[in-house]
Amino acid sequence: MSSTEITFPEGFLWGAATAAYQIEGAAREGGRGPSIWDTFARVPGAVADAHNGDVACDHYHRSADDVALMKSLNLQAYRFSTSWSRCMPDGVTPNPEGIAFYSRLVDQLLEAGIKPWLTLYHWDLPQALEDQGGWTNRDTAYRFAEYAALMHEALGDRVRIWTTLNEPWCAAFLGYAAGVHAPGRQEPTAALAAAHHLLLGHGLATQELRRRDPEATLGITLNLTVPDPADPASEADRDAARRIDGQFNRIFLDPVLRGSYPEDVLRDVEHLGLADHIHVGDLDVIGAPIDVLGVNYYHGEAVTTTPSGEAAPQEGHAPLERPVSSPYVAAPGVRSVPRGLPVTAMDWEVQPEGLRRLLNRLQDEYTGPAGIPLYITENGAAYNDAADADGFVDDQDRLGFFDVHVRAMKDAIDDGVDLRGYLAWSLMDNFEWAWGYHQRFGLVRVDYESLERTPKASALWYARLAATNTVPARNSAQDVVTAGVVLSG
């Protein structure tokens, strides 16, 4: 297979993304308080080999060098998250020293000519708020709006793009239903309460930021999937796909962009009490206008029903002894099945055509009618990297993953999708949640002993793309293995 050189529209934004708990370290420095991930990582069996984010990539002490690294890779934007527990250790009281760290980071980025893209919440709720119920407590949504106001007061003169939440699906359903992520609860009713209160927090924070700064660019980032029935002729499999689409995609897309929950989802979870948490006026708040929708895409899935009594395996979850549950509270007995596609080290299928389909669907059904542009705010892959004596990783599999997904994005743009930027996940190897440090997503390798950073082959390729706005041709003279498939002329 050969591919030609392609050029993106002028002004297309190229960058990379990280998250606070995954890279910062300095867990007990600068007045930072414990987050739910600090607590969860110490639960026996919750994280592979009892890894934690105490040191991570030590970005807290190395931010200047990391920004210089970003500049060397020609990144135009950097999406990072601020740690609520660093800025407000108890969830309510400002910590000037923690806020100052992010102020320095923003200044470093601007001095390097890199656009700061700030995400307020990437899963690290202050433990003090979890002790009061966490996201199952409606009050947390209001505390989140206060946190948003604090961060805007400190950084709003320099940060122009704000994301409220990263992947509320993971925070709600992996954290409160599956027990795979912090806080590790396995309560379907709590997960639905958390989902609604996360959305309410998004709406309240959006209103607060808009009131303070009408010209700011505001949005939310959702991780979205493309669920297909494993057997399109099976009514049960078609219903499985509907249920996954409802609880994974539409339960967030519809309230944010249409001001209502999908009727079929409300029916699916009627017995779990979601409606009890929806107060008069909530959906008006949740539907507060946004300026951009961030899309995180890693893979789609073929879904089927599992015979009664058979446990549904949780694909891609770390192999831990601690028991976990299904996150799919609206789709009991539904599981994903392999389709013979190449897979990453996370056992996630490589499905770039799913990204094209997803973007077209969003344009047609959601963002297009609302006049809202799209950005890919995460896309990437973990592979079993092998470093040479100099620490360099010739990661042609990851390079190929990026290549085919970027090409799928250009196909979507040619289809008429208003897609304006791409932020690769991740800038550097980091703490991969329940997997600990066993999965590497970085463009840049981190030696976890020395903490030395070394750009991989994919980083060098991406730096060229960011500089030229052009995806280089891949031909027989440049054969590479991508996701288990040889790309050749």
Disulfide bonds with the S-S distance in Angstrom:
none
